[in-house]
Amino acid sequence: MSTYDNLLDLADTLIQENGFQGFSYADLAEGLGIRKASIHYHFPVKTDLGIAYCERKETRLLQMEEKLLFVPAGKARLEAYMDAFAYCAQKGQMCGVHAMLSDSNLFEPPLQD
């Protein structure tokens, strides 16, 4: 897996545990055993990381929705949606989208958009 993908994966975990404002590039560097300069290469500022994270989340949520639409409507589909989000709760995390929303008033305008 690429450094770019590893950064987004770790950011996902940190966002779901602490929110977007609850971690720094130093946390990412330590978690991946890389230098902060390597992070800045991919994401010059944290807003760039946030935008990439949101784009990735949007893509994955659309993929999940596409799969869930094949589940029969009604109780089975509702259970499938609940199972998809229960995974985060079981790990002691909240949904990354909701975690981002909790900090959104602090974001730079490009990330708020």
Secondary structure, DSSP 4 states (H G I P E B T S, - for coil): --HHHHHHHHHHHHHHHH-GGG--HHHHHHHHT--HHHHHHH-SSHHHHHHHHHHHHHHHHHHHHHHHTTSPTTHHHHHHHHHHHHHHHHTT---HHHHHHHHGGGS-HHHH-
